[in-house]
Amino acid sequence: MKKAILAMVVAGMSTGCATIMNESSQAIRVETKTENGTPVAGATCTLKNDYGTVNVKSGESVSVHRSSADLDVVCKDPANPDATARAISRANAGLAGNILIGGGIGAIIDHSKGTAYTYPSWIQLVFGKTMIFDRRAEQEGMPMQGVEPISTVAK
């Protein structure tokens, strides 16, 4: 009986909490619009992080591999200047649970697999702008409005 309990404890510690709760990929909806707010469907968008690159047409969703690295997004449309963005990767509750409960091994596993992190789930890029999307400001069921980075160059 003690061996069975010990085996269950070891098995539980060898997998991360976020690995159990989250998949290693996440769906992200990508939309584009002009500076005056007119939606543009069908632009070619490339999403890239340290796990690879995926392509999607604006107005659609795509599955990306979760990672601790931010997600770089570029959307191109012949009638508009490029739209670029960075989707910030944020640790999710599964990683915090591992750390609080003492599952250091699980935290390491979740970090290395990317399952401990989440990107914004619905982003709207604006042609001609560079934007940042941070899921801290995300509202469920609503597209994220990105913010333009603050320029650090003195004028």
C-alpha distance (Angstrom), angle and dihedral (degrees) to the residues before:
residue distance angle dihedral
M1 . . .
K2 3.81 . .
K3 3.80 90.1 .
A4 3.81 90.9 53.5
I5 3.80 91.9 51.0
L6 3.80 91.3 46.3
A7 3.81 90.5 49.8
M8 3.82 90.8 51.6
V9 3.81 91.8 49.3
V10 3.82 92.3 49.2
A11 3.80 91.4 46.8
G12 3.79 90.9 49.6
M13 3.79 92.4 50.1
S14 3.79 93.1 48.0
T15 3.79 92.6 63.1
G16 3.75 124.2 58.0
C17 3.78 124.0 -118.6
A18 3.80 92.3 -126.3
T19 3.81 90.2 47.1
I20 3.79 88.4 60.1
M21 3.82 94.7 42.4
N22 3.83 100.6 37.5
E23 3.75 135.4 40.5
S24 3.78 120.6 -128.0
S25 3.81 90.1 -111.8
Q26 3.79 132.5 58.6
A27 3.80 132.3 -162.1
I28 3.80 116.1 -123.0
R29 3.81 124.8 -172.4
V30 3.80 112.7 -144.7
E31 3.79 121.8 -161.1
T32 3.80 131.2 173.1
K33 3.77 133.8 -157.9
T34 3.78 139.4 173.8
E35 3.81 122.3 -105.1
N36 3.80 89.4 -95.9
G37 3.82 90.5 55.0
T38 3.81 100.6 -103.1
P39 3.83 109.1 148.1
V40 3.82 115.8 -120.7
A41 3.80 114.5 -160.3
G42 3.78 124.0 -168.1
A43 3.80 100.1 32.9
T44 3.80 113.1 147.5
C45 3.80 110.1 -110.3
T46 3.80 128.4 -171.6
L47 3.81 120.9 -161.0
K48 3.80 118.1 -166.2
N49 3.81 137.5 -179.1
D50 3.80 135.0 149.9
Y51 3.83 90.8 -73.8
G52 3.79 95.1 57.9
T53 3.78 147.1 -84.0
V54 3.80 130.6 -64.3
N55 3.80 130.1 -175.5
V56 3.78 129.5 -145.1
K57 3.80 138.3 166.3
S58 3.80 113.7 -115.1
G59 3.77 111.6 -100.0
E60 3.81 91.0 42.2
S61 3.81 137.4 87.0
V62 3.77 127.4 -118.5
S63 3.78 134.4 -170.5
V64 3.83 115.8 -119.8
H65 3.78 129.6 -175.1
R66 3.80 110.7 -106.7
S67 3.79 115.2 -118.9
S68 3.78 143.1 163.7
A69 3.82 85.7 -118.5
D70 3.79 119.8 89.4
L71 3.81 118.7 -106.8
D72 3.82 117.3 -116.2
V73 3.80 115.7 -150.6
V74 3.81 129.2 -168.3
C75 3.81 122.9 179.0
K76 3.80 122.2 -168.5
D77 3.77 129.8 -165.0
P78 3.83 124.4 169.7
A79 3.80 92.7 -131.4
N80 3.83 96.2 49.3
P81 3.80 141.3 48.0
D82 3.82 113.7 -102.0
A83 3.79 120.4 -78.2
T84 3.81 113.4 -142.5
A85 3.77 131.5 -174.8
R86 3.75 146.4 165.0
A87 3.81 118.8 -139.6
I88 3.80 108.3 -154.4
S89 3.81 117.1 -130.1
R90 3.80 112.0 -135.4
A91 3.79 129.4 -171.0
N92 3.79 111.8 -110.8
A93 3.81 130.2 -143.2
G94 3.81 93.2 -89.5
L95 3.80 92.0 68.6
A96 3.79 92.2 47.8
G97 3.81 89.4 49.8
N98 3.78 90.7 53.8
I99 3.77 92.5 50.8
L100 3.83 94.8 45.5
I101 3.78 95.4 45.8
G102 3.76 91.9 46.3
G103 3.78 99.4 -111.1
G104 3.77 95.4 142.4
I105 3.78 90.3 159.0
G106 3.80 90.2 52.2
A107 3.80 90.9 49.8
I108 3.79 90.4 52.7
I109 3.81 91.4 48.9
D110 3.82 92.8 47.7
H111 3.80 91.4 47.9
S112 3.80 93.9 49.4
K113 3.82 93.4 46.5
G114 3.80 93.0 44.8
T115 3.81 92.7 -126.0
A116 3.81 90.6 120.2
Y117 3.81 91.6 67.3
T118 3.79 137.7 69.6
Y119 3.80 135.0 -166.9
P120 3.81 126.5 -153.2
S121 3.80 107.2 -77.7
W122 3.83 100.1 -143.4
I123 3.80 123.5 30.2
Q124 3.81 133.2 177.6
L125 3.78 116.3 -156.8
V126 3.80 123.0 -161.6
F127 3.80 119.4 -140.1
G128 3.79 112.6 -116.2
K129 3.82 93.3 22.6
T130 3.78 138.8 94.3
M131 3.79 111.5 -140.6
I132 3.78 141.4 -179.0
F133 3.80 122.7 -140.0
D134 3.81 118.4 -162.1
R135 3.79 118.8 -178.2
R136 3.81 90.0 -145.8
A137 3.81 85.1 83.1
E138 3.83 94.4 43.1
Q139 3.80 119.4 126.0
E140 3.78 116.2 -159.3
G141 3.79 113.0 -104.4
M142 3.79 93.8 11.3
P143 3.80 130.6 101.1
M144 3.79 115.1 -114.3
Q145 3.76 118.4 -113.1
G146 3.77 106.2 -144.3
V147 3.76 125.3 -140.7
E148 3.76 127.0 -132.1
P149 3.80 114.4 -116.4
I150 3.79 116.8 -107.7
S151 3.76 110.8 -109.1
T152 3.81 113.5 -119.6
V153 3.78 93.4 -169.1
A154 3.79 113.8 107.4
K155 3.78 114.3 -124.5
